[in-house]
Amino acid sequence: MTTQSADLKAVVAEWISEAAATGHSDAYDAKRANKRYEWYQQMELLIDGETSYVTCRDIGTGGIGVGLRSKISERSNVSIRRDSRDPWIPCRVAHCTQSIGKSSVGLQLDFDF
């Protein structure tokens, strides 16, 4: 593991710890391999070089769920961070489900815990 990926992992581990301390495990435990915690946090999502502001809804070692106002492609190049104090965390779009007025986006982390 490179130093950079170790640093990125540490940032995400900090986010997960915060979510575990303040939120509940989400309702989808039965269908996920990794536990996720509710975490309502404003985040920045870099989509193909353009920054969008999203609301995180849950987080775990396998990924991050966010709400976005528009639909994005599963082929989009994406990274996420809480704010400018955090590094960009590379992800891939696992799914994007369109609903009324927003999309629910599942982001898979680009590294394993």
Secondary structure, 3 states (H helix, E strand, C coil): CCHHHHHHHHHHHHHHHHHHHHCCECCCHHHCCCCEEEEEEEEEEEECCEEEEEEEEEEECCEEEEEECCCCCCCCCEEEECCCCCCCEEEEEEEEEEECCEEEEEEEECCCC
